[in-house]
Amino acid sequence: MYNKLQYISQGDTVQAQLYNIHKALDSGCDWIQLRFKNQNAIEVFTLAEAVKTLCNEYLATFIINDNVHLAKQLDADGVHLGLSDMNIEEARTLLGKNKIIGGTANTFEHVLQRATENCDYIGLGPFQFTATKEKLSPILGLDGYRFIIEQMKFDKVEIPIYAIGGISLENVESLMETGIHGIAVSGLITTSTNPAELITQLNEKLYVNI
């Protein structure tokens, strides 16, 4: 089964991205989703190639946000696709059945859509307000996750759900109690002054029942 902690990369430059990703890997995070929006293709490729090498060194899962063709070119472990990105079926045709394809969702209807599309996991959110992402979807809160997970159980929809959006260390236990599989965080790790300790604490809460 997939790791319960995902780090979604941050940084406005190649150098900042690499620094933050290296810090996350060095601190014990073993799932990196590369998110580098609105940059030129050469910089994106340069960064992705370097991150692929880093993830290989740390035996970490390497997922690329949005860019299916780049994921294929670099033989990444997979992609994460928003609702307005390439559809899952087309991505699967390009990448093959063994690559990981994650999808974004904000509602139970989106979850059903993603499950029908046969994506491998869902990033469901936002949990609460986050400045990390532009054009934020409606906030779910704990009640939103509880409702959606209960609906999934009722409809027998089985797919790993990752909570995303403004998650703090203090939120993790209550989020996991809703029945989600794990969390995806960005600023929490990026801005931490002691990321190794933070990631240890996060994993303690994420894997408490295993």
C-alpha positions, -999 to 999 in steps of 0.1 A, spaced: 0 0 0 11 36 -6 30 57 20 7 77 42 27 109 40 32 128 7 52 160 3 41 184 -24 70 205 -34 73 242 -31 96 269 -45 95 296 -72 129 286 -86 147 254 -95 171 260 -67 144 266 -41 125 235 -52 156 213 -50 165 227 -16 130 220 -2 127 185 -18 162 175 -6 153 187 29 121 166 29 139 135 17 168 140 41 143 143 69 126 110 62 98 118 37 97 90 10 70 103 -13 76 134 -34 50 151 -57 68 176 -79 46 207 -83 63 235 -103 36 256 -120 38 283 -146 75 278 -154 93 274 -187 97 239 -201 135 238 -198 135 247 -161 107 222 -154 127 194 -172 159 203 -154 143 202 -120 123 170 -127 154 152 -139 173 163 -108 144 153 -85 142 119 -102 179 113 -94 173 124 -58 143 102 -53 162 72 -67 190 78 -42 166 80 -13 144 51 -26 114 75 -26 83 75 -48 85 103 -74 52 117 -87 49 146 -112 20 170 -109 -1 175 -141 26 167 -167 20 132 -181 44 135 -210 72 146 -187 64 117 -163 67 93 -193 99 109 -206 116 106 -172 101 73 -162 87 88 -130 66 66 -107 35 84 -117 15 116 -120 -11 135 -101 -39 150 -122 -64 178 -113 -100 177 -125 -91 200 -154 -59 181 -164 -56 152 -189 -82 125 -182 -71 94 -163 -78 70 -191 -56 89 -216 -28 92 -189 -31 54 -183 -28 47 -220 4 68 -222 20 57 -189 10 20 -188 -9 1 -161 20 -1 -136 24 36 -130 7 54 -102 -20 79 -112 -35 101 -85 -65 124 -90 -78 155 -72 -114 156 -58 -134 180 -37 -168 163 -35 -182 128 -32 -193 131 -69 -157 137 -78 -146 107 -57 -171 85 -77 -158 100 -109 -122 93 -100 -130 57 -88 -148 51 -121 -118 64 -140 -96 39 -121 -71 62 -106 -49 48 -78 -55 73 -51 -74 105 -45 -62 138 -30 -93 151 -14 -95 186 -1 -90 213 9 -92 204 46 -90 241 55 -77 274 40 -43 272 25 -23 299 8 -3 273 -12 -29 268 -39 -46 294 -61 -84 290 -69 -91 271 -37 -121 247 -39 -148 248 -11 -133 238 23 -143 204 36 -133 204 73 -136 172 94 -173 169 88 -167 169 50 -143 140 52 -165 121 75 -195 125 52 -175 115 21 -158 85 37 -192 73 50 -207 76 15 -178 57 1 -184 29 26 -221 29 18 -214 27 -20 -185 2 -15 -160 26 -31 -125 15 -21 -97 38 -30 -70 54 -8 -80 90 2 -53 116 11 -65 147 29 -48 179 16 -49 216 23 -38 235 54 -31 204 75 -11 209 108 4 183 131 -25 189 155 -50 179 129 -36 146 119 -52 123 145 -87 136 140 -83 134 102 -71 98 104 -101 89 125 -124 99 96 -110 68 77 -86 85 52 -55 67 42 -30 95 47 -22 132 42 -4 153 16 13 184 29 34 212 15 40 243 36 40 223 68 73 206 59 87 235 38 85 260 66 95 236 95 126 245 114 130 209 124 116 188 95 131 155 107 114 158 140 82 169 123 81 140 99 88 115 127 59 130 146 36 129 116 44 93 109 38 83 145 3 97 141 -3 83 106 8 48 114 -5 45 150 -28 16 143 -4 -5 123 
